[in-house]
Amino acid sequence: MSETPFDVLVIGGGVNGTGIARDAAGRGLSVLLCEKGDLAGATSSASTKLIHGGLRYLEYFDFRLVRESLLEREILLDLAPHIIWPLRFILPCKKGRRPSWMIAIGLWLYDRLGPRRRLPPSQRISLAGAIEGAPLGDDLSAGFAYSDCWVDDARLVALNALDARERGAIIQTRTACVSAARERGLWVAVLQNCLDGTESKVEARALVNAAGPWAGTFLNGVGGRDAGERLRLVRGSHIVVPRLYAGNHAYTFQNTDKRIVFALPYERDFTLIGTTEAPFEGDPDAVAISGDEAAYLCRAASAYFKAPVKPEQIIHSFSGVRPLYNDRAANASAITRDYVLDCAAPPGMAPILSVFGGKITTYRRLAERALSILAPSLTPPRPAPWTGSAPLPGGDIDAGDFERFQRTFHDENPWLPPTTARRLARAYGTRAAAVLGGAKSLADLGADFGAGLSQAEIDYLIDKEWARTAEDVLWRRSKLGLHMSAAQRARVEDYFSSLPGFPPRSIPPRSDPTKV
């Protein structure tokens, strides 16, 4: 901690909080970020894992958000080609859903509202006899193809936090802000270590409330300001089943309720299906998929796939609470995915900026706007935006050519199994060599926990990426929990439990596979 006031105290270690911390640190501001759990421990690791413009938002005439999202899609693809990559979507035409002429107009707009330097344009396609049509019902003979991007959402958060720290920010996980008050023109906050209960006091010139689903609660209980009804909490749930089809493409399915459900290739051996949108009340820490949601997703997918998707096929599920800005829309699907930045800065008093709403695609632009709002109160040494051209850690891949980089990485480490080499290249990019730490054989990596997870990688994640529990490693920094047996996951738990000063063993983790 610093004896002098921080410029910015950020509450919340999700994508918006870490994005703001990174931007602020890169402008030369002193930054402290505290997160009561793990980085991306809630909403930011429970997304559909897409960097996209939001095709369906065109129906609500939200052209500004779609354009901004499409612009960000291109920027983020350049900044992190290891964890973000193009994904082709197949949208089958089905009787009783939106007519093909309407889809064609929407895709025409989608192609033109933002740039597409790397992504191919949309097109009409025939599904008959094509690999894309093979797993689909016989009534689906035509459709459209369009492009967006996939993102490893939890790693996006971790890399923003890592870059923020390397630019001078202090990142404290398992640390809650339990009180904050204005004193002498500053924010004075009390932070509590969530593991041992110890408290510390810090001062800051500005307070950023990026607490996601807890933003309203924080503002009411800690920030000393009435949040009113600015947030609508919506639960989004996903299911994971064994891989349903060949190919690296995704599907966009129109449901009878006019909602969209995606089926996506996931972690090599699986298919991810989501998402739902249900009003949520209660503790976001306790969010979980309901039986009705699981059945809904199975029905939606079964309406398109030849082979029905059944609840008993579900091997994993995850849910998150989306903190959407309350625009008074009649139903959850129609609520805007845009963000609102609310700043209260009475004359002579330290500002508090609260983040309401938003989507993972626009987090970087949101951070830029947040800093432009705070700038008059902080006078940063480097006021100009900078994050649009600075790669995230590991993203400085020559010409953004991940496939060439991955081949070179494997050629330099031929002793690594190909699947492990590719996973490490994907997760860490140009920093994958640092994970290996000079190893020349599998034995050099220490204990083998299964699915390619080594002691060396766990130690790297502990040292560099704030991993403190098996859940952090198995379900956020990676998704290796999907590929491991219960016994293998338990060994990872045992390893963490053996380390001095680490949290006690906790089974099951919140995001571990559950039966629905």
Secondary structure, DSSP 8 states (H G I E B T S, - for coil): --SS-EEEEEE--SHHHHHHHHHHHHTT--EEEE-SS-TT-SGGGSS--EE---GGGGGGT-HHHHHHHHHHHHHHHHH-TTTEEEEEEEEE--TTSS-HHHHHHHHHHHHHHS--SSS---EEEE-TTSTTTTTB-TT--EEEEEEEEEE-HHHHHHHHHHHHHHTT-EEESSEEEEEEEEETTEEEEEEEETTT--EEEEEEEEEEE--GGGHHHHHHHTS-S--TT-EEEEEEEEEEEE--SSSS-EEEEE-TTS-EEEEEEETTTEEEEE---EE--S-GGG----HHHHHHHHHHHHTTBSS---GGG--EEEEEEEEEE----SSGGGS---EEEEEE--TTS--EEEEEE--GGGHHHHHHHHHHHHHHHH--SS-S--GGGS--TT---GGG-HHHHHHHHHHH-TTS-HHHHHHHHHHHGGGHHHHHTT--SGGGG--EEETTEEHHHHHHHHHHS---SHHIIIIII--GGGGS-HHHHHHHHHHHHTSTTS----SS-TTS----
